[in-house]
Amino acid sequence: MIASVVVGGVLWLLAVPFRFLAWGAMPLGAPAGGLVGQCASVRAALWTGAVGELLAVVPLFVVMRGCRTLDI
């Protein structure tokens, strides 16, 4: 969807911050998940990860709430 809105020559300018945040969060999430799994249980670690993934989408919905149409 982003690729259809952004001009091809500057698509990498938009993709780099997303990749930086995604790959930067992995080294933080792995030890956090291991700690929750060791201290609580594996089931608690999986539920924590699932809820975290669902909450990660909330900012997208907040931003898209003001958009009524997508001008392409």
C-alpha positions as CSV (number, residue, x, y, z in Angstrom):
1,M,0.0,0.0,0.0
2,I,2.8,2.4,0.8
3,A,4.5,1.7,-2.5
4,S,1.4,2.7,-4.4
5,V,1.3,6.1,-2.7
6,V,5.0,7.0,-2.6
7,V,6.9,7.9,-5.7
8,G,9.3,5.1,-6.6
9,G,12.5,7.2,-6.3
10,V,12.0,8.0,-2.7
11,L,10.4,4.8,-1.5
12,W,13.6,3.8,0.3
13,L,13.4,7.0,2.4
14,L,10.2,5.8,3.8
15,A,11.2,2.1,4.2
16,V,14.5,2.7,6.1
17,P,12.9,4.0,9.3
18,F,10.4,1.2,9.4
19,R,13.1,-1.4,8.9
20,F,15.3,0.3,11.6
21,L,12.5,0.2,14.1
22,A,11.5,-3.4,13.3
23,W,15.0,-4.8,13.4
24,G,15.9,-2.6,16.4
25,A,13.1,-4.0,18.5
26,M,14.0,-7.6,17.9
27,P,17.1,-7.6,20.2
28,L,15.0,-6.0,22.9
29,G,12.0,-8.3,22.6
30,A,14.0,-11.6,22.6
31,P,15.5,-11.2,26.1
32,A,12.2,-9.7,27.4
33,G,10.3,-12.7,26.1
34,G,12.9,-15.0,27.6
35,L,12.7,-13.3,30.9
36,V,8.8,-13.5,31.0
37,G,9.0,-17.2,29.9
38,Q,11.5,-18.1,32.6
39,C,9.9,-16.1,35.4
40,A,6.2,-16.7,34.7
41,S,5.6,-19.4,32.1
42,V,5.9,-20.0,28.4
43,R,2.2,-19.5,28.0
44,A,2.4,-16.1,29.7
45,A,5.3,-15.1,27.3
46,L,3.3,-16.1,24.3
47,W,0.2,-14.2,25.5
48,T,2.4,-11.2,26.2
49,G,3.8,-11.3,22.7
50,A,0.3,-11.7,21.2
51,V,-1.1,-8.7,23.1
52,G,2.0,-6.7,22.2
53,E,1.5,-7.4,18.5
54,L,-2.1,-6.4,18.7
55,L,-1.3,-3.2,20.5
56,A,1.4,-2.3,17.9
57,V,-1.4,-1.8,15.4
58,V,-3.3,0.8,17.6
59,P,-1.2,3.8,16.4
60,L,-1.9,2.9,12.8
61,F,-5.7,3.0,13.5
62,V,-5.3,6.3,15.3
63,V,-3.5,7.9,12.3
64,M,-5.9,6.4,9.8
65,R,-8.9,7.5,11.8
66,G,-8.7,11.0,10.4
67,C,-8.3,9.8,6.8
68,R,-11.7,9.4,5.1
69,T,-10.3,8.7,1.6
70,L,-7.1,7.5,0.2
71,D,-6.1,9.8,-2.7
72,I,-4.1,7.7,-5.2
